[in-house]
């Protein structure tokens, strides 16, 4: 039926603060923001102005290149502010939620009766089209693109990542509906990737309309990019769409109720969080609503996403659209005397054997945001391929991105990766190179040149 | 340090020394920089740590080499009453000036280079500067060493963009520069023993006893005629198996003691800093050519002697494995290391005018490492896509 794909390379970060499987609170939405910056390569066209009343599911902005693709408000309420940055770049549309939620009604939602085109229109209208990601480059899928496959990773191996089986709970029926809808819409194979350790007790392994794959290995094995690489690598000219099961559940709910409901379980992790556990909330929820869970945030960095790929959003920031994890990290703005010369440094973790942390493999560490060194040129180049379970040459790819050499980027596999896939390389880098930034800039260049 | 900082930052009085200040500052304290983008947490290892471990691995070779300077000197001048400490003390006296020149000249250029580019000073020279005195003859005139260090740092490193960008191993480049520019000071039998060059020209040196011992030759093991040498003939000249292992024979300071070098190799391999693939394949390459030479009649020495002679061990452990100038791909490392070992012994056996092959073998393979990588990567990518089709 299927064979387990075992990956040996990678790195499970021994980070303190794994969350208990308990729902700590249900956040009543107050301020909710939709950030165009969450969607790679998007040029937004604003559709609302301050003071407008919107329902949950009403469009806030559209894709300027293809205005059928809408981005909708997760809550009903009043548009409180439109945040702009340099050159009037649209950064966020903030909605002040009503006490009583009103949903936009999408009457046509009978999956059986709908055609592929109708499903596509529905997804674009409800904003759920943008919950899919098109590879290469990680952009919002083009409306008329024909993907070669759709990939779903149903587990997350990132540091202290949410337990996806717990997060999805009893959504199996919704997810099935979502999968069937995507299959009907695109007519291509839908690949579902599960974790070897838990797949047999995971309700998702009995899904119809999918090709099942089982993976085993350390982070980033749970990254959908790594899974695609091992099942059906992307070559030039091909596109693959990916979607998180959290959004599949939302599509499933839309198709059964006709309402857009993005509520999800978000895990709050980190050694310095007040309580760690799960919180039911909407994407874009303001962190100030979570004060009770976050606790004292002096000298703490609030990260939307996991510690390897997430974004620092600050205590007043908004949860990212695609994120279902909040990580709290101690800021590391201290100076350590002769740190590099200290033979032991038992409180710090190092993947390299230059320190002794490899002697206690079970120990967990409370990490902080200190870089622990200055940026240098690449020197020790073996370590990167040890933490990357892909048949690519990470240093060569990174250098190609830095030197803006498009031919080399193609050759070394820029079509197969997103910055998140090389996050472990960035973590272990003794030269302190900013890998994800470099790869991201390489992808931006490809987007510009290949458009 | 915090009090001093404004003087050196932009707009301060001594802003032109910013890189220098920064280098000392980060030497004492880990900087307080926090992650700005990408991964929010970072491994606590940095280049300072990795490179200081390389220096640590060099220390045994340094200690034994320093002692051996004294041993050789005592033998040459018949100072029979010298014990361990006299030998070591004399060695220190001779090697400290070499280190001063190496670090002062090299670091001055590094700091100036970083200052001009407005970058932080890279730690790469810590290792290079430690290696250079270990691979030159102890009697090298300091001014030639200074020129060689300057050449290696400027032409070998800075013009390519600094540490991490260079094509050739800078320490070896310094040695090659000396070898080709000042051959009289780099070869022959008398340069390898401390104090002899000065005695020959000025009839005096610090500890000369009754002058050079009659019949003292100063020849290094490699200067023996490898075509006819046997383990017995080497042993008669004072180069028995144990002498070669311990290192009380003539040669460049750090390269004589195979045991000390092996301790360094263990440190490098245990910490994963050097590639075991390069070391192993280099040894295999040398053994193969040594064995072929032995059965083919080019030499009468058993092949394992090739591993003990000259700079082979030092080069294999500390210089062939230089992560910047060696092959970057795993398969490429096998090819690269093997060819270094094989070329080194080939030069030794078939080029009698030129006994030390290691330096040239490594420099040559440094040059070809990118080509090896290019071929390995292309083959790997082709295979990957073939599997898809």
Interface residues (C-beta under 8 A of the other chain):
Chain A: X13 X15 X233 X235 X301 X303 X307 X308 X309 X310 X312 X327 X329 X331 X332 X333 X334 X335 X336 X337 X338 X339 X340 X341 X345 X348 X349 X350 X351 X352 X353 X354 X355 X367 X368 X369 X370 X371 X372 X373 X374 X375 X376 X377 X378 X379 X380 X381 X382 X383 X385 X391 X393 X395 X396 X411 X412 X419 X423 X426 X427 X428 X429 X430 X431 X432 X434 X435 X436 X437
Chain B: X26 X28 X29 X30 X31 X32 X33 X34 X35 X36 X37 X38 X39 X40 X41 X42 X43 X44 X45 X46 X47 X48 X49 X50 X52 X53 X120 X122 X123 X124 X161 X162 X163 X164 X165 X270 X271 X272 X273 X275 X323 X324 X328 X329 X330 X377 X380 X381 X384 X385 X388
